[in-house]
Amino acid sequence: MRIRPATLDDAEAIAAVHVRGWQWGYRGILPDAYLEELSVDRRVEQWRSWLLDPGRTVTWVAGGEDGRCLGFAATGPSRDPAADDETGEVYAIYVEEEGAGTGMGGALLQHAVQTLRDAGFAHATLWVLDGNARARRFYEKAGWRRDGTTHSEPREDFVMNETRYAIDL
């Protein structure tokens, strides 16, 4: 497995991993109809925009020996309104279903945390869907802890409830 900085050429592959990551990772947590409606085409445009003008966001791509994108991670300053300048955030980590349990997610998380350290952040946060027991175990095993902050995001037919995790860098 190879991890490298993402480029604009990776937008479509990242978008595909992002959509499929939601579809397999959140099955049984979010409504099936919502997951099936997710669009790689819409995500490609978002990722192109983010990669064209990343600001302080850093995105990493994990791939196999064939160079195919199998996962990604994105980090940057915390988006939480009350966060101070010393707090970074892991915005996303997604892997293809075939990459789950292979160490790819852990390697991406290590890259993400090191990127935040290198950027001078002293603390980091990330958000996890309340029903995502697999992700909770993954982050807790890596030393992340719930900090007591929750967030609810109403969608058309459901509510996404999330819990924030934090770690000192």
Contact map, one row per residue, 1 for C-alpha under 8 A:
1110000000000000000000000000000000000000000000000000000000000111100000000000000000000000000000000000000100000000000000000000000000000000000000000000000000000000000000000
1111000000000000000000000000000000000000000000000000000000000111100000000000000000000000000000000000000000000000000000000000000000000000000000000000000000000000000000000
1111100000000000000000000000000000000000000000000000000000011110000000000000000000000000000000000000000000010000000000000000000000000000000000000000000000000000000000000
0111110000000000000000000000000000000000000000000000000000011100000000000000000000000000000000000000000000000000000000000000000000000000000000000000000000000000000000000
0011111000000000000000000000000000000000000000000000000001111000000000000000000000000000000000000000000000000000000000000000000000000000000000000000000000000000000000000
0001111111000000000000000000000000000000000000000010000000111000000000000000000000000000000000000000000000000000000000000000000000000000000000000000000000000000000000000
0000111111100000000000000000000000000000000000000010000000000000000000000000000000000000000000000000000000000000000000000000000000000000000000000000000000000000000000000
0000011111100000000000000000000000000000000000010011000000000000000000000000000000000000000000000000000000000000000000000000000000000000000000000000000000000000000000000
0000011111110000000000000000000000000000000000000000000000000000000000000000000000000000000000000000000000000000000000000000000000000000000000000000000000000000000000000
0000011111111100000000000000000000000000000000000000000000000000000010000000000000000000000000000000000000000000000000000000000000000000000000000000000000000000000000000
0000001111111110000000000000000000000000000110110010000000000000000000000000000000000000000000000000000000000000000000000000000000000000000000000000000000000000000000000
0000000011111111000000000000000000000001001100100000000000000000000000000000000000000000000000000000000000000000000000000000000000000000000000000000000000000000000000000
0000000001111111100000000000000000000000000000000000000000000000000010000000000000000000000000000000000000000000000000000000000000000000000000000000000000000000000000000
0000000001111111110000000000000000000000000100100000000000001000000010110000000000000000000000000000000000000000000000000000000000000000000000000000000000000000000000000
0000000000111111111000000000000000000001101100100000000000000000000000000000000000000000000000000000000000000000000000000000000000000000000000000000000000000000000000000
0000000000011111111100000000000000000001001100000000000000000000000000000000000000000000000000000000000000000000000000000000000000000000000000000000000000000000000000000
0000000000001111111110000000000000000000000000000000000000000000000011110000000000000000000001110000000000000000000000000000000000000000000000000000000000000000000000000
0000000000000111111111000000000000000000001000000000000000000000000000000000000000000000000001100000000000000000000000000000000000000000000000000000000000000000000000000
0000000000000011111111100000000000000111001000000000000000000000000000000000000000000000000000000000000000000000000000000000000000000000000000000000000000000000000000000
0000000000000001111111110000000000000000000000000000000000000000000000000000000000000000000000011000000000000000000000000000000000000000000000000000000000000000000000000
0000000000000000111111111100000000000000000000000000000000000000000000000000000000000000000001111000000000000000000000000000000000000000000000000000000000000000000000000
0000000000000000011111111110000000100000000000000000000000000000000000000000000000000000000000000000000000000000000000000000000000000000000000000000000000000000000000000
0000000000000000001111111110000000110000000000000000000000000000000000000000000000000000000000000000000000000000000000000000000000000000000000000000000000000000000000000
0000000000000000000111111110000000000000000000000000000000000000000000000000000000000000000000001000000000000000000000000000000000000000000000000000000000000000000000000
0000000000000000000011111110000000000000000000000000000000000000000000000000000000000000000000001000000000000000000000000000000000000000000000000000000000000000000000000
0000000000000000000011111111110000100000000000000000000000000000000000000000000000000000000000000000000000000000000000000000000000010000000000000000000000000000000000000
0000000000000000000001111111111100100000000000000000000000000000000000000000000000000000000000000000000000000000000000000000000000000000000000000000000000000000000000000
0000000000000000000000000111111100000000000000000000000000000000000000000000000000000000000000000000000000000000000000000000000000000000000000000000000000000000000000000
0000000000000000000000000111111000000000000000000000000000000000000000000000000000000000000000000000000000000000000000000000000000110000000000000000000000000000000000000
0000000000000000000000000111111101100000000000000000000000000000000000000000000000000000000000000000000000000000000000000000000000000000000000000000000000000001000000000
0000000000000000000000000011111111100000000000000000000000000000000000000000000000000000000000000000000000000000000000000000000000000000000000000000000000000100000000000
0000000000000000000000000011011111110000000000000000000000000000000000000000000000000000000000000000000000000000000000000000000000000000000000000000000000000000000000000
0000000000000000000000000000001111111000000000000000000000000000000000000000000000000000000000000000000000000000000000000000000000000000000000000000000000000000000000000
0000000000000000000000000000011111111100000000000000000000000000000000000000000000000000000000000000000000000000000000000000000000000000000000000000000000000000000000000
0000000000000000000001100110011111111100000000000000000000000000000000000000000000000000000000000000000000000000000000000000000000000000000000000000000000000000000000000
0000000000000000000000100000000111111100000000000000000000000000000000000000000000000000000000000000000000000000000000000000000000000000000000000000000000000000000000000
0000000000000000000000000000000011111110000000000000000000000000000000000000000000000000000000000000000000000000000000000000000000000000000000000000000000000000000000000
0000000000000000001000000000000001111111000000000000000000000000000000000000000000000000000000000000000000000000000000000000000000000000000000000000000000000000000000000
0000000000000000001000000000000000001111111000000000000000000000000000000000000000000000000000000000000000000000000000000000000000000000000000000000000000000000000000000
0000000000010011001000000000000000000111111100000000000000000000000000000000000000000000000000000000000000000000000000000000000000000000000000000000000000000000000000000
0000000000000010000000000000000000000011111110000000000000000000000000000000000000000000000000000000000000000000000000000000000000000000000000000000000000000000000000000
0000000000000000000000000000000000000011111111000000000000000000000000000000000000000000000000000000000000000000000000000000000000000000000000000000000000000000000000000
0000000000010011011000000000000000000011111111100000000000000000000000000000000000000000000000000000000000000000000000000000000000000000000000000000000000000000000000000
0000000000110111000000000000000000000001111111110000000000000000000000000000000000000000000000000000000000000000000000000000000000000000000000000000000000000000000000000
0000000000100000000000000000000000000000111111111000000000000000000000000000000000000000000000000000000000000000000000000000000000000000000000000000000000000000000000000
0000000000000000000000000000000000000000011111111100000000000000000000000000000000000000000000000000000000000000000000000000000000000000000000000000000000000000000000000
0000000000110110000000000000000000000000001111111110000000000000000000000000000000000000000000000000000000000000000000000000000000000000000000000000000000000000000000000
0000000100100000000000000000000000000000000111111111000000000000000000000000000000000000000000000000000000000000000000000000000000000000000000000000000000000000000000000
0000000000000000000000000000000000000000000011111111100000000000000000000000000000000000000000000000000000000000000000000000000000000000000000000000000000000000000000000
0000000000000000000000000000000000000000000001111111110000000000000000000000000000000000000000000000000000000000000000000000000000000000000000000000000000000000000000000
0000011100100000000000000000000000000000000000111111110000000000000000000000000000000000000000000000000000000000000000000000000000000000000000000000000000000000000000000
0000000100000000000000000000000000000000000000011111110000000000000000000000000000000000000000000000000000000000000000000000000000000000000000000000000000000000000000000
0000000000000000000000000000000000000000000000001111111000000000000000000000000000000000000000000000000000000000000000000000000000000000000000000000000000000000000000000
0000000000000000000000000000000000000000000000000111111111000000000000000000000000000000000000000000000000000000000000000000000000000000000000000000000000000000000000000
0000000000000000000000000000000000000000000000000000111110000000000000000000000000000000000000000000000000000000000000000000000000000000000000000000000000000000000000000
0000000000000000000000000000000000000000000000000000011111000000000000000001100000000000000000000000000000000000000000000000000000000000000000000000000000000000000000000
0000000000000000000000000000000000000000000000000000011111100000000000000111100000000000000000000000000000000000000000000000000000000000000000000000000000000000000000000
0000100000000000000000000000000000000000000000000000010111110000000000000111000000000000000000000000000000000000001000000000000000000000000000000000000000000000000000000
0000110000000000000000000000000000000000000000000000000011111000000000011110000000000000000000000000000000000000000000000000000000000000000000000000000000000000000000000
0011110000000000000000000000000000000000000000000000000001111100000000011100000000000000000000000000000000010011000000000000000000000000000000000000000000000000000000000
0011110000000100000000000000000000000000000000000000000000111110000011111000000000000000000000000000000000000000000000000000000000000000000000000000000000000000000000000
1111000000000000000000000000000000000000000000000000000000011111000011110000000000000000000000000000000100010000000000000000000000000000000000000000000000000000000000000
1110000000000000000000000000000000000000000000000000000000001111111111100000000000000000000000000000000000000000000000000000000000000000000000000000000000000000000000000
1100000000000000000000000000000000000000000000000000000000000111111111000000000000000000000000000000000000000000000000000000000000000000000000000000000000000000000000000
1100000000000000000000000000000000000000000000000000000000000011111100000000000000000000000000000000000000000000000000000000000000000000000000000000000000000000000000000
0000000000000000000000000000000000000000000000000000000000000011111100000000000000000000000000000000000000000000000000000000000000000000000000000000000000000000000000000
0000000000000000000000000000000000000000000000000000000000000011111110000000000000000000000000000000000000000000000000000000000000000000000000000000000000000000000000000
0000000000000000000000000000000000000000000000000000000000000011111111000000000000000000000000000000000000000000000000000000000000000000000000000000000000000000000000000
0000000001001100100000000000000000000000000000000000000000001111001111110000000000000000000000000000000000000000000000000000000000000000000000000000000000000000000000000
0000000000000000100000000000000000000000000000000000000000001111000111110000000000000000000000110010000000000000000000000000000000000000000000000000000000000000000000000
0000000000000100100000000000000000000000000000000000000000001110000011111000000000000000000011110010000110000000000000000000000000000000000000000000000000000000000000000
0000000000000100100000000000000000000000000000000000000000111100000011111100000000000000000111100000000000010000000000000000000000000000000000000000000000000000000000000
0000000000000000000000000000000000000000000000000000000000111000000000111110000000000000011111000000000000011001000000000000000000000000000000000000000000000000000000000
0000000000000000000000000000000000000000000000000000000011110000000000011111000000000000011110000000000000000001000000000000000000000000000000000000000000000000000000000
0000000000000000000000000000000000000000000000000000000011100000000000001111100000000001111100000000000000000001001100000000000000000000000000000000000000000000000000000
0000000000000000000000000000000000000000000000000000000111000000000000000111110000000001111000000000000000000000000100000000000000000000000000000000000000000000000000000
0000000000000000000000000000000000000000000000000000000110000000000000000011111000001011100000000000000000000000000000000000000000000000000000000000000000000000000000000
0000000000000000000000000000000000000000000000000000000000000000000000000001111100100011100000000000000000000000000000000001100000000000000000000000000000000000000000000
0000000000000000000000000000000000000000000000000000000000000000000000000000111110100000100000000000000000000000000000000000000000000000000000000000000000000000000000000
0000000000000000000000000000000000000000000000000000000000000000000000000000011111100000000000000000000000000000000000000000000000000000000000000000000000000000000000000
0000000000000000000000000000000000000000000000000000000000000000000000000000001111100000000000000000000000000000000000000000000000000000000000000000000000000000000000000
0000000000000000000000000000000000000000000000000000000000000000000000000000000111110000000000000000000000000000000000000000000000000000000000000000000000000000000000000
0000000000000000000000000000000000000000000000000000000000000000000000000000011111111110000000000000000000000000000000000000000000000000000000000000000000000000000000000
0000000000000000000000000000000000000000000000000000000000000000000000000000000001111110000000000000000000000000000000000000000000000000000000000000000000000000000000000
0000000000000000000000000000000000000000000000000000000000000000000000000000100000111111000000000000000000000000000000001000000000000000000000000000000000000000000000000
0000000000000000000000000000000000000000000000000000000000000000000000000000000000111111000000000000000000000000000000011110000000000000000000000000000000000000000000000
0000000000000000000000000000000000000000000000000000000000000000000000000000110000111111100000000000000000000000000000001111100000000000000000000000000000000000000000000
0000000000000000000000000000000000000000000000000000000000000000000000000011110000001111110000000000000000000000000100001111100000000000000000000000000000000000000000000
0000000000000000000000000000000000000000000000000000000000000000000000000011111000000011111000000000000000000000000100000001110000000000000000000000000000000000000000000
0000000000000000000000000000000000000000000000000000000000000000000000001111000000000001111110000000000000000001100000000001110000000000000000000000000000000000000000000
0000000000000000000000000000000000000000000000000000000000000000000000001111000000000000111110000000000000000000000000000000011000000000000000000000000000000000000000000
0000000000000000000000000000000000000000000000000000000000000000000000011110000000000000011111000000000000000000000000000000000000000000000000000000000000000000000000000
0000000000000000000000000000000000000000000000000000000000000000000000111100000000000000011111100000000010011000000000000000000000000000000000000000000000000000000000000
0000000000000000110010000000000000000000000000000000000000000000000000111000000000000000000111110000000010000000000000000000000000000000000000000000000000000000000000000
0000000000000000110010000000000000000000000000000000000000000000000001110000000000000000000011111111000110000000000000000000000000000000000000000000000000000000000000000
0000000000000000100110000000000000000000000000000000000000000000000001100000000000000000000001111111000000000000000000000000000000000000000000000000000000000000000000000
0000000000000000000110011000000000000000000000000000000000000000000000000000000000000000000000111111000000000000000000000000000000000000000000000000000000000000000000000
0000000000000000000000000000000000000000000000000000000000000000000000000000000000000000000000111111000000000000000000000000000000000000000000000000000000000000000000000
0000000000000000000000000000000000000000000000000000000000000000000001100000000000000000000000111111111110000000000000000000000000000000000000000000000000000000000000000
0000000000000000000000000000000000000000000000000000000000000000000000000000000000000000000000111111111110000000000000000000000000000000000000000000000000000000000000000
0000000000000000000000000000000000000000000000000000000000000000000000000000000000000000000000000011111110000000000000000000000000000000000000000000000000000000000000000
0000000000000000000000000000000000000000000000000000000000000000000000000000000000000000000000000011111110000000000000000000000000000000000000000000000000000000000000000
0000000000000000000000000000000000000000000000000000000000000000000000000000000000000000000000000011111111100000000000000000000000000000000000000000000000000000000000000
1000000000000000000000000000000000000000000000000000000000000100000000100000000000000000000000100011111111110000000000000000000000000000000000000000000000000000000000000
0000000000000000000000000000000000000000000000000000000000000000000000100000000000000000000011100011111111111000000000000000000000000000000000000000000000000000000000000
0000000000000000000000000000000000000000000000000000000000000000000000000000000000000000000000000000001111111100000000000000000000000000000000000000000000000000000000000
0000000000000000000000000000000000000000000000000000000000000000000000000000000000000000000000000000001111111110000000000000000000000000000000000000000000000000000000000
0010000000000000000000000000000000000000000000000000000000010100000000011000000000000000000010000000000111111111000000000000000000000000000000000000000000000000000000000
0000000000000000000000000000000000000000000000000000000000000000000000001000000000000000000010000000000011111111100000000000000000000000000000000000000000000000000000000
0000000000000000000000000000000000000000000000000000000000000000000000000000000000000000000000000000000001111111110000000000000000000000000000000000000000000000000000000
0000000000000000000000000000000000000000000000000000000000010000000000000000000000000000000000000000000000111111111000000000000000000000000000000000000000000000000000000
0000000000000000000000000000000000000000000000000000000000010000000000001110000000000000010000000000000000011111111100000000000000000000000000000000000000000000000000000
0000000000000000000000000000000000000000000000000000000000000000000000000000000000000000010000000000000000001111111110000001000000000000000000000000000000000000000000001
0000000000000000000000000000000000000000000000000000000000000000000000000000000000000000000000000000000000000111111111000000000000000000000000000000000000000000000000000
0000000000000000000000000000000000000000000000000000000001000000000000000010000000000000000000000000000000000011111111100000000000000000000000000000000000000000000000000
0000000000000000000000000000000000000000000000000000000000000000000000000011000000000001100000000000000000000001111111111001000000000000000000000000000000000000000000000
0000000000000000000000000000000000000000000000000000000000000000000000000000000000000000000000000000000000000000111111111100000000000000000000000000000000000000000000001
0000000000000000000000000000000000000000000000000000000000000000000000000000000000000000000000000000000000000000011111111000000000000000000000000000000000000000000000000
0000000000000000000000000000000000000000000000000000000000000000000000000000000000000000000000000000000000000000001111111000000000000000000000000000000000000000000000000
0000000000000000000000000000000000000000000000000000000000000000000000000000000000000100000000000000000000000000000111111100000000000000000000000000000000000000000000000
0000000000000000000000000000000000000000000000000000000000000000000000000000000000001111000000000000000000000000000111111111000000000000000000000000000000000000000000001
0000000000000000000000000000000000000000000000000000000000000000000000000000000000000111000000000000000000000000000010011111000000000000000000000000000000000000000000011
0000000000000000000000000000000000000000000000000000000000000000000000000000000000000111000000000000000000000000000000001111100000000000000000000000000000000000000001111
0000000000000000000000000000000000000000000000000000000000000000000000000000010000000011110000000000000000000000100100001111110000000000000000000000000000000000000001111
0000000000000000000000000000000000000000000000000000000000000000000000000000010000000011110000000000000000000000000000000011111000000000000000000000000000000000000111100
0000000000000000000000000000000000000000000000000000000000000000000000000000000000000000111000000000000000000000000000000001111100000000000000000000000000000000000111000
0000000000000000000000000000000000000000000000000000000000000000000000000000000000000000001000000000000000000000000000000000111110000000000000000000000000000000011110000
0000000000000000000000000000000000000000000000000000000000000000000000000000000000000000000000000000000000000000000000000000011111010011000000000000000000000000011110000
0000000000000000000000000000000000000000000000000000000000000000000000000000000000000000000000000000000000000000000000000000001111110000000000000000000000000001111000000
0000000000000000000000000000000000000000000000000000000000000000000000000000000000000000000000000000000000000000000000000000000111111000000000000000000000000000111000000
0000000000000000000000000000100000000000000000000000000000000000000000000000000000000000000000000000000000000000000000000000000011111000000000000000000000000000000000000
0000000000000000000000000100100000000000000000000000000000000000000000000000000000000000000000000000000000000000000000000000000111111111000000000000000000000000000000000
0000000000000000000000000000000000000000000000000000000000000000000000000000000000000000000000000000000000000000000000000000000001111111100000000000000000000000000000000
0000000000000000000000000000000000000000000000000000000000000000000000000000000000000000000000000000000000000000000000000000000000011111110000000000000000000000000000000
0000000000000000000000000000000000000000000000000000000000000000000000000000000000000000000000000000000000000000000000000000000100011111111000000000000000000000000000000
0000000000000000000000000000000000000000000000000000000000000000000000000000000000000000000000000000000000000000000000000000000100011111111100000000000000000000000000000
0000000000000000000000000000000000000000000000000000000000000000000000000000000000000000000000000000000000000000000000000000000000001111111110000000000000000000000000000
0000000000000000000000000000000000000000000000000000000000000000000000000000000000000000000000000000000000000000000000000000000000000111111111000000000000000000000000000
0000000000000000000000000000000000000000000000000000000000000000000000000000000000000000000000000000000000000000000000000000000000000011111111111000000000000000000000000
0000000000000000000000000000000000000000000000000000000000000000000000000000000000000000000000000000000000000000000000000000000000000001111111111000000000000000000000000
0000000000000000000000000000000000000000000000000000000000000000000000000000000000000000000000000000000000000000000000000000000000000000111111110000000000000000000000000
0000000000000000000000000000000000000000000000000000000000000000000000000000000000000000000000000000000000000000000000000000000000000000011111110000000000000000000000000
0000000000000000000000000000000000000000000000000000000000000000000000000000000000000000000000000000000000000000000000000000000000000000001111111000000000000000000000100
0000000000000000000000000000000000000000000000000000000000000000000000000000000000000000000000000000000000000000000000000000000000000000001111111100000000000000000011100
0000000000000000000000000000000000000000000000000000000000000000000000000000000000000000000000000000000000000000000000000000000000000000001100111110000000000000000011100
0000000000000000000000000000000000000000000000000000000000000000000000000000000000000000000000000000000000000000000000000000000000000000000000011111100000000000001111000
0000000000000000000000000000000000000000000000000000000000000000000000000000000000000000000000000000000000000000000000000000000000000000000000001111100000000000000111000
0000000000000000000000000000000000000000000000000000000000000000000000000000000000000000000000000000000000000000000000000000000000000000000000000111110000000000001100000
0000000000000000000000000000000000000000000000000000000000000000000000000000000000000000000000000000000000000000000000000000000000000000000000000111111000000000001100000
0000000000000000000000000000000000000000000000000000000000000000000000000000000000000000000000000000000000000000000000000000000000000000000000000001111100000000111100000
0000000000000000000000000000000000000000000000000000000000000000000000000000000000000000000000000000000000000000000000000000000000000000000000000000111110000000111100000
0000000000000000000000000000000000000000000000000000000000000000000000000000000000000000000000000000000000000000000000000000000000000000000000000000011111000011110000000
0000000000000000000000000000000000000000000000000000000000000000000000000000000000000000000000000000000000000000000000000000000000000000000000000000001111100011100000000
0000000000000000000000000000000000000000000000000000000000000000000000000000000000000000000000000000000000000000000000000000000000000000000000000000000111110111000000000
0000000000000000000000000000000000000000000000000000000000000000000000000000000000000000000000000000000000000000000000000000000000000000000000000000000011111111000000000
0000000000000000000000000000000000000000000000000000000000000000000000000000000000000000000000000000000000000000000000000000000000000000000000000000000001111100000000000
0000000000000000000000000000000000000000000000000000000000000000000000000000000000000000000000000000000000000000000000000000000000000000000000000000000000111110000000000
0000000000000000000000000000001000000000000000000000000000000000000000000000000000000000000000000000000000000000000000000000000000000000000000000000000001111111000000000
0000000000000000000000000000000000000000000000000000000000000000000000000000000000000000000000000000000000000000000000000000000000000000000000000000000111101111100000000
0000000000000000000000000000010000000000000000000000000000000000000000000000000000000000000000000000000000000000000000000000000010000000000000000000000111100111110000000
0000000000000000000000000000000000000000000000000000000000000000000000000000000000000000000000000000000000000000000000000000000011000000000000000000011110000011111000000
0000000000000000000000000000000000000000000000000000000000000000000000000000000000000000000000000000000000000000000000000000001111000000000000000000011100000001111100000
0000000000000000000000000000000000000000000000000000000000000000000000000000000000000000000000000000000000000000000000000000001111000000000000000101111000000000111110000
0000000000000000000000000000000000000000000000000000000000000000000000000000000000000000000000000000000000000000000000000000111100000000000000000111111000000000011111000
0000000000000000000000000000000000000000000000000000000000000000000000000000000000000000000000000000000000000000000000000000111100000000000000011110000000000000001111100
0000000000000000000000000000000000000000000000000000000000000000000000000000000000000000000000000000000000000000000000000011110000000000000000011110000000000000000111110
0000000000000000000000000000000000000000000000000000000000000000000000000000000000000000000000000000000000000000000000000011100000000000000000111000000000000000000011111
0000000000000000000000000000000000000000000000000000000000000000000000000000000000000000000000000000000000000000000000000111000000000000000000000000000000000000000001111
0000000000000000000000000000000000000000000000000000000000000000000000000000000000000000000000000000000000000000100010001111000000000000000000000000000000000000000000111
